Amino acid sequence: MQPNEGERRILVADDNAVNRKIVLAMLAKHQLRADVAENGQMALELMGQQDYHLVLMDCQMPVMNGYDATRAYRLLEAQRQAPATPIVALSADDSPEARRIGLNAGMDDFLSKPIDYHILTNLLTKWLAIGKQPDSGASQSPHKNAEIAYWDAAAALKLLEGDEELLLELIQLFLDNIPAMLSALHAAVLQQDPSAVAQHAHSIKSMVSSFFAESVSSLAYSLEKSARQSDSAQLHRLSMELAEAVAHLNEALRRKTQT
């Protein structure tokens, strides 16, 4: 028997404030609310304290990643002989290998970032029997407008179902958080800590995905990849190029808030 809408308990685990806000806004369109966790350890603690009907779990988080949190919770479920909670992986890496790792960790489904509202709706229909919303006829993958240099405002707005107010809130959230993120990245580069560099680059890439900022996203990906391969010779150069690209994006986003 499916729970009533008001009784459905959802957990959103993601260390990125922009991503959390987007997911919560999309869930709100279905009259759904969710608890939030900023890392895998926090998510594991919340899942141990109460039962959820659905968990949306980011794969790459600090303290404990989503894979390890899922593995730990599956062991707890087995010890309690409890029914399995649907856990959906959230990741910007949509490769078959990423999906395989998620399934092997005990995850049930996969949702790629940036999250598309219609795809999320289908997922809610699958796991919670939420009524599917009428298709607006829009493509599920917004395309980049070649005339827009630093981000694609039209695609970002389309992703948010035309919610201009939410877009402006996300922009302000990004502008408030990105200086500290860049500072942490710069410190990790100076300390020659490739693991921390990879984590910070991944966080920046995840945060800008909702703005379809191709230049920043590409540089953050290259930096993350170089750091994970311990290619220290590239870290300083790529981090400087990333900081410059972010500065251009910041200016473009500020102009949007002033229009």
C-alpha positions in Angstrom: 0.0 0.0 0.0 1.4 3.4 -1.0 1.6 6.1 1.7 -0.4 9.3 1.3 1.5 12.2 -0.2 1.9 13.9 3.1 3.3 10.7 4.7 6.0 10.2 2.1 9.5 10.7 3.7 12.3 11.6 1.3 16.0 12.2 2.1 18.1 14.4 -0.2 21.9 13.9 0.5 24.1 16.3 -1.4 27.0 18.5 -0.2 26.2 21.2 -2.8 23.7 23.9 -1.7 22.6 24.8 -5.2 21.8 21.2 -6.1 19.9 20.7 -2.8 17.8 23.8 -3.5 17.0 22.6 -7.0 15.9 19.2 -5.9 13.8 20.5 -3.1 12.1 23.0 -5.4 11.3 20.2 -7.9 9.9 18.0 -5.1 7.8 20.9 -3.9 6.1 20.9 -7.3 4.7 17.5 -6.3 3.8 18.7 -2.8 6.7 16.7 -1.4 9.1 17.8 1.3 12.4 16.2 2.2 15.0 16.1 4.9 18.5 17.1 3.8 22.0 15.8 4.6 25.3 17.5 3.5 27.5 14.4 3.6 27.2 10.6 3.6 27.8 10.3 7.3 24.9 12.6 8.1 22.7 10.7 5.6 23.6 7.4 7.2 22.7 8.8 10.7 19.3 10.1 9.5 18.5 6.8 7.7 19.4 4.9 10.9 17.0 7.1 12.9 13.9 6.9 10.7 12.5 5.1 7.7 12.4 6.9 4.3 10.4 6.0 1.3 13.1 7.3 -1.1 16.7 8.5 -0.7 18.4 10.7 -3.3 22.1 10.2 -2.7 24.9 12.2 -4.2 27.8 9.9 -5.0 30.7 12.3 -4.3 30.4 14.0 -0.8 32.9 14.8 1.9 33.3 12.9 5.2 31.6 9.8 3.7 30.7 9.4 0.0 27.3 8.2 -1.2 28.6 4.7 -2.2 30.0 4.0 1.3 26.9 5.4 3.0 24.7 3.1 0.9 26.9 0.1 1.6 26.8 0.8 5.3 23.0 1.3 5.3 22.4 -1.9 3.4 24.3 -3.8 6.1 22.1 -2.1 8.8 19.0 -3.0 6.9 20.2 -6.6 6.8 20.9 -6.7 10.5 17.4 -5.3 11.2 15.8 -7.5 8.6 14.1 -4.3 7.3 12.6 -3.8 3.8 15.1 -2.3 1.4 14.8 1.5 1.0 15.0 2.8 -2.6 18.3 4.7 -2.9 18.9 6.7 -6.1 22.4 7.8 -7.1 22.9 11.4 -8.0 26.0 12.0 -10.2 27.3 14.3 -12.9 29.1 11.2 -14.2 26.6 9.4 -16.4 29.0 6.7 -17.7 28.2 3.0 -17.6 31.1 2.5 -15.1 29.5 5.1 -12.7 26.2 3.3 -12.9 27.9 -0.1 -12.4 29.6 1.2 -9.2 26.4 2.6 -7.9 24.5 -0.7 -8.4 27.3 -2.7 -6.9 27.2 -0.4 -3.8 23.5 -1.2 -3.4 21.9 1.7 -5.1 18.7 1.0 -7.0 18.5 3.7 -9.7 20.5 6.6 -11.2 19.8 10.3 -11.8 22.3 12.3 -13.7 23.1 16.0 -13.0 22.0 18.5 -13.9 18.7 17.0 -12.8 15.9 17.3 -15.3 12.4 17.8 -13.8 10.7 15.4 -16.2 13.2 12.6 -15.5 12.8 13.2 -11.8 9.1 13.1 -12.2 9.4 9.7 -13.9 11.6 8.5 -11.1 9.1 9.6 -8.5 6.4 7.8 -10.5 8.5 4.6 -10.5 9.4 4.6 -6.8 6.6 6.5 -5.1 3.7 6.1 -7.5 3.5 9.9 -7.9 1.2 10.9 -10.7 3.2 11.7 -13.8 2.9 15.4 -15.0 1.9 16.2 -18.5 4.8 16.5 -20.9 5.3 20.1 -22.0 6.8 19.0 -25.3 10.2 20.3 -24.2 13.4 18.3 -24.8 14.8 16.6 -21.8 18.3 17.9 -22.6 18.5 21.6 -23.1 21.0 22.6 -25.8 23.8 25.1 -25.5 23.2 28.5 -27.2 26.3 29.3 -29.1 25.8 33.0 -28.7 26.1 32.8 -24.9 29.7 32.9 -23.8 29.8 31.9 -20.1 26.4 30.3 -19.4 23.1 29.4 -21.0 20.3 31.4 -19.3 17.6 29.9 -21.5 18.7 26.3 -20.7 19.0 27.0 -17.0 15.5 28.5 -16.9 14.2 25.6 -18.9 15.7 23.1 -16.4 13.8 24.9 -13.7 10.5 24.8 -15.6 10.6 28.5 -16.2 10.9 29.5 -12.5 12.7 32.8 -12.8 12.6 33.5 -9.1 14.2 30.2 -8.3 16.9 30.9 -10.9 17.8 34.2 -9.3 17.9 32.5 -5.9 20.3 29.9 -7.2 22.5 32.6 -8.8 22.7 34.4 -5.5 23.5 31.2 -3.7 26.3 30.5 -6.2 27.7 34.1 -5.9 27.7 33.8 -2.1 29.5 30.4 -2.0 32.0 30.4 -4.8 34.6 32.6 -3.2 35.1 30.2 -0.3 35.1 27.3 -2.7 37.9 28.9 -4.8 39.9 29.7 -1.7 39.7 26.1 -0.5 40.7 24.9 -4.0 43.7 27.3 -4.1 44.8 26.2 -0.6 44.7 22.6 -1.7 46.8 23.3 -4.8 49.4 25.2 -2.7 49.5 22.3 -0.2 49.9 19.8 -3.1 47.0 17.8 -1.9 45.6 16.1 -5.1 42.7 14.4 -3.2 41.4 17.7 -1.8 41.9 19.4 -5.2 39.8 16.7 -6.9 37.1 17.1 -4.3 36.9 20.9 -4.6 37.0 20.8 -8.4 34.2 18.3 -8.4 32.1 20.5 -6.1 32.6 23.5 -8.4 31.7 21.4 -11.4 28.6 20.2 -9.7 27.5 23.7 -8.6 27.8 25.2 -12.1 26.1 22.4 -13.9 22.7 24.0 -13.4 23.9 27.1 -15.2 25.1 25.2 -18.2 28.5 27.0 -17.9 30.4 25.0 -20.4 33.8 26.6 -19.9 33.9 26.4 -16.1 32.5 22.9 -16.1 35.1 21.7 -18.7 38.0 23.2 -16.8 36.7 21.9 -13.4 36.4 18.4 -15.0 40.0 18.6 -16.4 41.3 19.7 -13.0 39.5 17.0 -11.1 40.8 14.4 -13.6 44.4 15.6 -13.4 44.2 15.6 -9.6 42.8 12.0 -9.4 45.7 11.0 -11.7 48.2 12.8 -9.5 49.3 14.9 -12.4 50.6 17.7 -10.2 52.3 19.5 -13.1 48.8 20.5 -14.4 47.1 21.5 -11.1 48.4 25.1 -10.8 47.8 26.0 -14.4 44.3 24.5 -14.5 43.3 26.0 -11.2 44.3 29.5 -12.5 42.4 29.0 -15.7 39.4 27.8 -13.7 39.5 30.8 -11.4 39.6 33.1 -14.5 36.6 31.3 -16.1 34.7 31.5 -12.8 35.4 35.3 -12.6 33.8 35.7 -16.1 30.8 33.6 -15.0 30.4 35.6 -11.8 30.2 38.8 -13.9 27.6 37.3 -16.3 25.5 36.0 -13.4 25.6 39.3 -11.6 24.4 41.1 -14.8 21.4 38.6 -14.8 20.5 39.7 -11.2 20.5 43.3 -12.3 18.2 43.0 -15.3 
